[in-house]
């Protein structure tokens, strides 16, 4: 399971400041810009780990409103290849911090998303921008290949 220092909701990502602990909202429309803590004014680093989709509504808000492209990893906990690709997806999230967002959709927890996006094999990675799916790839890929897949949409 992925752990993240960010939570998401319909308006943006919420993160606690690593300096003072104040919770700050990073609006989806401003992702890619520099955010500062509203209390101590220290810079808030962009997401550098995959974000776990918690609901269909929050996922829809992320893919439709994010100023950055969103790579989505559709996966399931019982899937061996999904477990193999998870560390590669985490590497891509870290290396693309501030240039793209990586989200994970557990198809067991959110079957309505898997159905709506016609996910027939996992792992499947899809790139979204402005709410539209631009490309997808099913199967395991190393981090370098995933990044190459993403580069076309920057």
TORPA-4810 file (N, C-alpha, C, O; in nm, 3 decimals):
<nodes>
NODE_1_0.084_-0.118_0.000_0.000_0.000_0.000_0.089_0.124_0.000_0.192_0.127_0.067_X
NODE_2_0.048_0.224_-0.074_0.125_0.346_-0.086_0.092_0.440_0.030_-0.024_0.456_0.066_X
NODE_3_0.195_0.500_0.086_0.171_0.602_0.186_0.207_0.736_0.125_0.299_0.746_0.044_X
NODE_4_0.134_0.837_0.163_0.157_0.968_0.105_0.138_1.075_0.211_0.060_1.057_0.305_X
NODE_5_0.210_1.184_0.197_0.196_1.296_0.290_0.087_1.391_0.243_0.066_1.496_0.304_X
NODE_6_0.017_1.355_0.137_-0.089_1.436_0.080_-0.222_1.363_0.093_-0.227_1.240_0.087_X
NODE_7_-0.328_1.440_0.109_-0.464_1.390_0.096_-0.523_1.465_-0.022_-0.477_1.574_-0.056_X
NODE_8_-0.624_1.408_-0.084_-0.689_1.480_-0.194_-0.837_1.491_-0.167_-0.896_1.408_-0.097_X
NODE_9_-0.895_1.596_-0.223_-1.039_1.614_-0.218_-1.081_1.679_-0.348_-1.002_1.685_-0.443_X
NODE_10_-1.202_1.728_-0.355_-1.254_1.784_-0.480_-1.184_1.913_-0.521_-1.191_1.951_-0.638_X
NODE_11_-1.119_1.982_-0.428_-1.057_2.112_-0.460_-0.907_2.106_-0.482_-0.852_2.190_-0.553_X
NODE_12_-0.841_2.008_-0.423_-0.696_2.001_-0.439_-0.633_1.901_-0.345_-0.700_1.814_-0.288_X
NODE_13_-0.502_1.916_-0.331_-0.426_1.831_-0.241_-0.407_1.906_-0.110_-0.386_2.027_-0.109_X
NODE_14_-0.415_1.833_0.000_-0.395_1.892_0.132_-0.271_1.829_0.191_-0.256_1.707_0.195_X
NODE_15_-0.181_1.916_0.237_-0.055_1.867_0.292_-0.022_1.945_0.418_-0.047_2.065_0.426_X
NODE_16_0.033_1.877_0.515_0.083_1.944_0.635_0.222_1.997_0.605_0.304_1.929_0.543_X
NODE_17_0.248_2.118_0.650_0.380_2.179_0.631_0.483_2.098_0.711_0.462_2.073_0.829_X
NODE_18_0.593_2.057_0.647_0.695_1.980_0.720_0.763_2.064_0.829_0.822_2.008_0.921_X
NODE_19_0.756_2.197_0.819_0.822_2.285_0.916_0.735_2.311_1.039_0.779_2.292_1.153_X
NODE_20_0.609_2.356_1.015_0.526_2.398_1.128_0.404_2.309_1.153_0.339_2.321_1.257_X
NODE_21_0.371_2.222_1.058_0.258_2.132_1.076_0.124_2.186_1.026_0.025_2.113_1.027_X
NODE_22_0.118_2.311_0.983_-0.006_2.371_0.934_-0.054_2.298_0.809_0.025_2.270_0.720_X
NODE_23_-0.184_2.268_0.802_-0.241_2.203_0.684_-0.267_2.309_0.577_-0.327_2.413_0.605_X
NODE_24_-0.222_2.282_0.456_-0.234_2.374_0.343_-0.298_2.304_0.226_-0.277_2.184_0.204_X
NODE_25_-0.378_2.379_0.150_-0.440_2.324_0.029_-0.361_2.369_-0.093_-0.332_2.487_-0.109_X
NODE_26_-0.328_2.273_-0.179_-0.262_2.300_-0.307_-0.368_2.278_-0.413_-0.403_2.164_-0.444_X
NODE_27_-0.419_2.386_-0.470_-0.526_2.375_-0.569_-0.478_2.301_-0.693_-0.366_2.323_-0.739_X
NODE_28_-0.563_2.214_-0.746_-0.526_2.137_-0.865_-0.484_2.228_-0.980_-0.388_2.198_-1.052_X
NODE_29_-0.556_2.339_-0.998_-0.528_2.429_-1.110_-0.390_2.495_-1.100_-0.339_2.547_-1.199_X
NODE_30_-0.330_2.494_-0.981_-0.200_2.559_-0.963_-0.086_2.460_-0.945_0.027_2.501_-0.919_X
NODE_31_-0.113_2.331_-0.959_-0.005_2.233_-0.946_0.102_2.265_-1.050_0.071_2.299_-1.164_X
NODE_32_0.225_2.254_-1.009_0.337_2.292_-1.094_0.395_2.426_-1.053_0.509_2.457_-1.086_X
NODE_33_0.317_2.506_-0.980_0.364_2.633_-0.925_0.427_2.609_-0.788_0.411_2.501_-0.731_X
NODE_34_0.496_2.707_-0.736_0.553_2.699_-0.601_0.443_2.734_-0.501_0.375_2.836_-0.515_X
NODE_35_0.426_2.649_-0.400_0.331_2.674_-0.292_0.411_2.706_-0.167_0.519_2.651_-0.144_X
NODE_36_0.356_2.795_-0.086_0.418_2.830_0.042_0.316_2.807_0.153_0.196_2.822_0.135_X
NODE_37_0.369_2.771_0.269_0.283_2.750_0.386_0.216_2.881_0.423_0.280_2.987_0.423_X
NODE_38_0.088_2.875_0.453_0.013_2.996_0.489_0.053_3.050_0.626_0.022_3.165_0.659_X
NODE_39_0.122_2.969_0.705_0.160_3.014_0.839_0.307_3.055_0.846_0.337_3.167_0.888_X
NODE_40_0.399_2.968_0.807_0.542_2.998_0.823_0.609_3.042_0.692_0.725_3.084_0.692_X
NODE_41_0.536_3.033_0.581_0.581_3.078_0.449_0.696_2.997_0.390_0.758_3.040_0.292_X
NODE_42_0.726_2.882_0.447_0.825_2.794_0.386_0.766_2.729_0.262_0.645_2.708_0.253_X
NODE_43_0.852_2.699_0.166_0.807_2.635_0.043_0.759_2.493_0.073_0.821_2.418_0.149_X
NODE_44_0.645_2.457_0.012_0.590_2.322_0.027_0.631_2.241_-0.095_0.594_2.276_-0.207_X
NODE_45_0.705_2.133_-0.074_0.747_2.053_-0.189_0.627_1.990_-0.260_0.528_1.954_-0.196_X
NODE_46_0.637_1.976_-0.394_0.527_1.910_-0.468_0.524_1.761_-0.437_0.620_1.707_-0.382_X
NODE_47_0.415_1.694_-0.473_0.406_1.550_-0.448_0.521_1.475_-0.516_0.551_1.497_-0.633_X
NODE_48_0.583_1.387_-0.440_0.693_1.307_-0.495_0.667_1.158_-0.475_0.757_1.076_-0.490_X
NODE_49_0.543_1.126_-0.441_0.502_0.987_-0.427_0.364_0.971_-0.489_0.291_1.070_-0.503_X
NODE_50_0.327_0.849_-0.525_0.193_0.829_-0.583_0.083_0.867_-0.485_0.094_0.843_-0.364_X
NODE_51_-0.023_0.926_-0.538_-0.140_0.962_-0.458_-0.245_0.852_-0.475_-0.277_0.814_-0.588_X
NODE_52_-0.297_0.803_-0.367_-0.398_0.698_-0.371_-0.536_0.760_-0.388_-0.577_0.842_-0.306_X
NODE_53_-0.608_0.723_-0.493_-0.744_0.775_-0.515_-0.835_0.718_-0.406_-0.841_0.597_-0.385_X
NODE_54_-0.906_0.808_-0.338_-0.992_0.763_-0.228_-1.138_0.753_-0.269_-1.216_0.681_-0.205_X
NODE_55_-1.176_0.825_-0.375_-1.315_0.818_-0.422_-1.319_0.855_-0.569_-1.226_0.916_-0.622_X
NODE_56_-1.428_0.818_-0.634_-1.444_0.853_-0.775_-1.452_1.004_-0.796_-1.398_1.056_-0.894_X
NODE_57_-1.519_1.075_-0.705_-1.534_1.220_-0.719_-1.399_1.290_-0.705_-1.368_1.381_-0.783_X
NODE_58_-1.319_1.249_-0.607_-1.187_1.310_-0.590_-1.096_1.278_-0.708_-1.018_1.362_-0.752_X
NODE_59_-1.106_1.155_-0.761_-1.027_1.117_-0.877_-1.066_1.203_-0.998_-0.979_1.252_-1.070_X
NODE_60_-1.197_1.220_-1.019_-1.244_1.302_-1.131_-1.194_1.445_-1.120_-1.155_1.505_-1.220_X
NODE_61_-1.195_1.500_-0.999_-1.146_1.636_-0.979_-0.998_1.644_-1.013_-0.954_1.739_-1.078_X
NODE_62_-0.921_1.547_-0.969_-0.777_1.547_-0.997_-0.749_1.543_-1.147_-0.675_1.626_-1.197_X
NODE_63_-0.808_1.447_-1.218_-0.774_1.433_-1.360_-0.831_1.547_-1.446_-0.775_1.578_-1.552_X
NODE_64_-0.941_1.608_-1.402_-1.000_1.713_-1.485_-0.943_1.851_-1.455_-0.942_1.937_-1.544_X
NODE_65_-0.896_1.875_-1.334_-0.854_2.009_-1.296_-0.704_2.026_-1.278_-0.657_2.139_-1.267_X
NODE_66_-0.628_1.919_-1.276_-0.483_1.930_-1.255_-0.417_2.007_-1.369_-0.443_1.981_-1.486_X
NODE_67_-0.331_2.101_-1.332_-0.253_2.177_-1.431_-0.142_2.090_-1.490_-0.085_2.123_-1.594_X
NODE_68_-0.110_1.981_-1.424_-0.006_1.888_-1.470_-0.070_1.762_-1.526_-0.181_1.726_-1.487_X
NODE_69_0.000_1.694_-1.618_-0.051_1.564_-1.662_-0.056_1.467_-1.544_0.024_1.477_-1.451_X
NODE_70_-0.150_1.376_-1.548_-0.167_1.278_-1.440_-0.148_1.138_-1.497_-0.221_1.096_-1.587_X
NODE_71_-0.049_1.067_-1.444_-0.030_0.926_-1.478_-0.108_0.846_-1.375_-0.086_0.861_-1.255_X
NODE_72_-0.198_0.761_-1.421_-0.280_0.680_-1.331_-0.241_0.534_-1.347_-0.239_0.480_-1.457_X
NODE_73_-0.211_0.472_-1.234_-0.180_0.329_-1.228_-0.304_0.259_-1.174_-0.336_0.271_-1.056_X
NODE_74_-0.375_0.185_-1.261_-0.489_0.104_-1.220_-0.432_-0.031_-1.176_-0.363_-0.097_-1.254_X
NODE_75_-0.459_-0.073_-1.052_-0.397_-0.191_-0.995_-0.493_-0.261_-0.898_-0.602_-0.211_-0.871_X
NODE_76_-0.451_-0.376_-0.848_-0.526_-0.447_-0.744_-0.426_-0.514_-0.649_-0.317_-0.552_-0.692_X
NODE_77_-0.461_-0.529_-0.522_-0.367_-0.583_-0.424_-0.328_-0.729_-0.449_-0.219_-0.771_-0.408_X
NODE_78_-0.412_-0.806_-0.515_-0.384_-0.947_-0.539_-0.299_-0.970_-0.664_-0.258_-1.083_-0.690_X
NODE_79_-0.273_-0.866_-0.741_-0.208_-0.876_-0.872_-0.055_-0.876_-0.858_0.004_-0.777_-0.816_X
NODE_80_0.008_-0.987_-0.893_0.154_-0.998_-0.887_0.226_-0.895_-0.973_0.316_-0.827_-0.923_X
NODE_81_0.190_-0.881_-1.102_0.256_-0.779_-1.184_0.237_-0.637_-1.129_0.325_-0.552_-1.145_X
NODE_82_0.124_-0.611_-1.064_0.100_-0.479_-1.004_0.200_-0.454_-0.892_0.252_-0.343_-0.877_X
NODE_83_0.228_-0.558_-0.814_0.327_-0.546_-0.706_0.466_-0.523_-0.764_0.547_-0.452_-0.705_X
NODE_84_0.494_-0.585_-0.879_0.625_-0.568_-0.943_0.644_-0.426_-0.995_0.754_-0.371_-0.987_X
NODE_85_0.538_-0.366_-1.049_0.551_-0.233_-1.109_0.539_-0.121_-1.005_0.578_-0.008_-1.033_X
NODE_86_0.487_-0.150_-0.888_0.466_-0.045_-0.786_0.593_0.034_-0.752_0.587_0.157_-0.745_X
NODE_87_0.708_-0.032_-0.731_0.828_0.047_-0.702_0.874_0.131_-0.822_0.933_0.238_-0.805_X
NODE_88_0.845_0.085_-0.942_0.881_0.161_-1.063_0.792_0.286_-1.073_0.840_0.394_-1.109_X
NODE_89_0.664_0.270_-1.041_0.571_0.383_-1.041_0.614_0.485_-0.935_0.607_0.605_-0.959_X
NODE_90_0.658_0.437_-0.820_0.706_0.528_-0.714_0.829_0.605_-0.760_0.843_0.724_-0.729_X
NODE_91_0.919_0.540_-0.834_1.037_0.609_-0.888_0.995_0.719_-0.985_1.053_0.828_-0.984_X
NODE_92_0.896_0.691_-1.068_0.847_0.790_-1.164_0.785_0.909_-1.091_0.804_1.023_-1.132_X
NODE_93_0.711_0.883_-0.984_0.651_0.992_-0.905_0.761_1.081_-0.847_0.750_1.203_-0.849_X
NODE_94_0.866_1.019_-0.795_0.976_1.096_-0.735_1.053_1.175_-0.839_1.086_1.292_-0.816_X
NODE_95_1.082_1.115_-0.951_1.163_1.184_-1.053_1.085_1.293_-1.125_1.145_1.386_-1.179_X
NODE_96_0.953_1.284_-1.127_0.871_1.382_-1.198_0.804_1.483_-1.108_0.714_1.556_-1.151_X
NODE_97_0.847_1.489_-0.983_0.788_1.581_-0.887_0.787_1.723_-0.942_0.892_1.779_-0.975_X
NODE_98_0.668_1.781_-0.953_0.653_1.916_-1.007_0.630_1.922_-1.157_0.596_2.027_-1.210_X
NODE_99_0.649_1.807_-1.227_0.626_1.803_-1.372_0.504_1.720_-1.408_0.441_1.744_-1.510_X
NODE_100_0.471_1.622_-1.324_0.351_1.541_-1.342_0.307_1.489_-1.207_0.382_1.494_-1.110_X
NODE_101_0.185_1.438_-1.202_0.129_1.377_-1.082_0.109_1.230_-1.112_0.069_1.193_-1.222_X
NODE_102_0.137_1.146_-1.014_0.112_1.003_-1.027_0.002_0.966_-0.927_0.012_0.996_-0.808_X
NODE_103_-0.101_0.901_-0.977_-0.212_0.856_-0.894_-0.228_0.706_-0.909_-0.196_0.650_-1.014_X
NODE_104_-0.278_0.643_-0.805_-0.304_0.499_-0.808_-0.452_0.476_-0.780_-0.509_0.535_-0.688_X
NODE_105_-0.512_0.389_-0.860_-0.652_0.352_-0.842_-0.657_0.203_-0.814_-0.626_0.121_-0.901_X
NODE_106_-0.697_0.168_-0.692_-0.717_0.029_-0.655_-0.851_-0.015_-0.714_-0.957_0.030_-0.670_X
NODE_107_-0.846_-0.102_-0.815_-0.968_-0.143_-0.885_-1.061_-0.228_-0.799_-1.178_-0.245_-0.833_X
NODE_108_-1.010_-0.282_-0.689_-1.095_-0.356_-0.595_-1.177_-0.259_-0.509_-1.294_-0.284_-0.481_X
NODE_109_-1.115_-0.148_-0.470_-1.184_-0.049_-0.387_-1.273_0.044_-0.468_-1.375_0.091_-0.419_X
NODE_110_-1.234_0.069_-0.594_-1.308_0.162_-0.680_-1.343_0.095_-0.813_-1.297_0.139_-0.918_X
NODE_111_-1.425_-0.013_-0.808_-1.457_-0.085_-0.931_-1.532_0.001_-1.033_-1.526_-0.026_-1.153_X
NODE_112_-1.604_0.104_-0.985_-1.676_0.190_-1.079_-1.579_0.265_-1.171_-1.613_0.290_-1.286_X
NODE_113_-1.461_0.301_-1.122_-1.362_0.367_-1.207_-1.304_0.269_-1.308_-1.286_0.303_-1.425_X
NODE_114_-1.276_0.148_-1.264_-1.224_0.046_-1.356_-1.325_0.020_-1.467_-1.288_0.004_-1.583_X
NODE_115_-1.452_0.015_-1.431_-1.556_-0.009_-1.530_-1.570_0.110_-1.625_-1.575_0.092_-1.747_X
NODE_116_-1.576_0.229_-1.570_-1.595_0.349_-1.652_-1.481_0.367_-1.753_-1.503_0.411_-1.866_X
NODE_117_-1.357_0.334_-1.710_-1.243_0.352_-1.800_-1.209_0.223_-1.876_-1.104_0.213_-1.940_X
NODE_118_-1.299_0.124_-1.867_-1.285_0.001_-1.943_-1.151_-0.069_-1.920_-1.084_-0.111_-2.014_X
NODE_119_-1.113_-0.079_-1.793_-0.988_-0.144_-1.757_-1.013_-0.295_-1.759_-1.091_-0.347_-1.680_X
NODE_120_-0.946_-0.363_-1.850_-0.964_-0.508_-1.868_-0.842_-0.588_-1.823_-0.851_-0.710_-1.805_X
NODE_121_-0.729_-0.521_-1.805_-0.607_-0.588_-1.760_-0.536_-0.495_-1.663_-0.539_-0.372_-1.678_X
NODE_122_-0.473_-0.554_-1.562_-0.395_-0.473_-1.469_-0.256_-0.533_-1.457_-0.241_-0.655_-1.469_X
NODE_123_-0.157_-0.453_-1.434_-0.163_-0.308_-1.422_-0.186_-0.242_-1.557_-0.135_-0.287_-1.660_X
NODE_124_-0.263_-0.134_-1.555_-0.280_-0.048_-1.672_-0.245_0.093_-1.628_-0.292_0.141_-1.525_X
NODE_125_-0.162_0.159_-1.708_-0.127_0.298_-1.682_-0.190_0.384_-1.790_-0.184_0.352_-1.908_X
NODE_126_-0.250_0.495_-1.747_-0.314_0.587_-1.841_-0.268_0.729_-1.807_-0.246_0.763_-1.691_X
NODE_127_-0.255_0.811_-1.910_-0.218_0.951_-1.893_-0.341_1.036_-1.920_-0.408_1.020_-2.022_X
NODE_128_-0.370_1.127_-1.827_-0.484_1.217_-1.838_-0.436_1.361_-1.836_-0.340_1.396_-1.767_X
NODE_129_-0.505_1.444_-1.912_-0.483_1.588_-1.907_-0.615_1.655_-1.941_-0.679_1.621_-2.041_X
NODE_130_-0.656_1.750_-1.858_-0.782_1.819_-1.882_-0.901_1.727_-1.882_-1.000_1.753_-1.950_X
NODE_131_-0.895_1.619_-1.805_-1.006_1.525_-1.795_-1.013_1.422_-1.906_-1.098_1.333_-1.903_X
NODE_132_-0.924_1.434_-2.005_-0.925_1.341_-2.118_-0.811_1.241_-2.107_-0.699_1.276_-2.071_X
NODE_133_-0.842_1.116_-2.138_-0.737_1.015_-2.144_-0.663_1.032_-2.276_-0.723_1.033_-2.383_X
NODE_134_-0.531_1.046_-2.267_-0.448_1.068_-2.385_-0.383_0.941_-2.436_-0.361_0.925_-2.556_X
NODE_135_-0.352_0.849_-2.345_-0.286_0.724_-2.384_-0.296_0.626_-2.268_-0.320_0.663_-2.154_X
NODE_136_-0.276_0.498_-2.302_-0.270_0.396_-2.198_-0.177_0.284_-2.239_-0.149_0.263_-2.358_X
NODE_137_-0.129_0.212_-2.138_-0.041_0.097_-2.161_-0.071_-0.005_-2.052_-0.077_0.029_-1.934_X
NODE_138_-0.091_-0.130_-2.092_-0.112_-0.238_-1.995_0.015_-0.321_-1.983_0.086_-0.343_-2.081_X
NODE_139_0.041_-0.365_-1.862_0.158_-0.448_-1.838_0.265_-0.376_-1.758_0.256_-0.256_-1.731_X
NODE_140_0.366_-0.453_-1.723_0.476_-0.403_-1.640_0.577_-0.331_-1.729_0.611_-0.379_-1.837_X
NODE_141_0.625_-0.217_-1.681_0.731_-0.142_-1.748_0.829_-0.093_-1.642_0.789_-0.065_-1.529_X
NODE_142_0.957_-0.082_-1.677_1.052_-0.020_-1.584_1.028_0.131_-1.579_0.962_0.187_-1.667_X
NODE_143_1.080_0.196_-1.477_1.059_0.340_-1.458_1.101_0.420_-1.580_1.030_0.514_-1.619_X
NODE_144_1.212_0.387_-1.642_1.259_0.463_-1.759_1.158_0.457_-1.874_1.138_0.556_-1.943_X
NODE_145_1.096_0.342_-1.894_0.996_0.329_-2.001_0.868_0.404_-1.966_0.804_0.461_-2.054_X
NODE_146_0.832_0.404_-1.840_0.713_0.479_-1.797_0.736_0.627_-1.821_0.648_0.698_-1.871_X
NODE_147_0.855_0.675_-1.784_0.887_0.817_-1.807_0.886_0.851_-1.955_0.838_0.957_-1.994_X
NODE_148_0.938_0.762_-2.036_0.938_0.784_-2.181_0.794_0.792_-2.233_0.763_0.875_-2.318_X
NODE_149_0.709_0.707_-2.182_0.566_0.707_-2.216_0.503_0.842_-2.180_0.422_0.895_-2.256_X
NODE_150_0.541_0.897_-2.065_0.487_1.024_-2.016_0.542_1.147_-2.090_0.471_1.247_-2.104_X
NODE_151_0.665_1.140_-2.135_0.732_1.256_-2.195_0.653_1.317_-2.311_0.663_1.437_-2.336_X
NODE_152_0.577_1.237_-2.382_0.501_1.286_-2.496_0.393_1.385_-2.456_0.340_1.456_-2.541_X
NODE_153_0.359_1.392_-2.328_0.245_1.472_-2.285_0.283_1.590_-2.196_0.197_1.650_-2.131_X
NODE_154_0.411_1.623_-2.194_0.455_1.737_-2.111_0.445_1.866_-2.190_0.478_1.973_-2.138_X
</nodes>
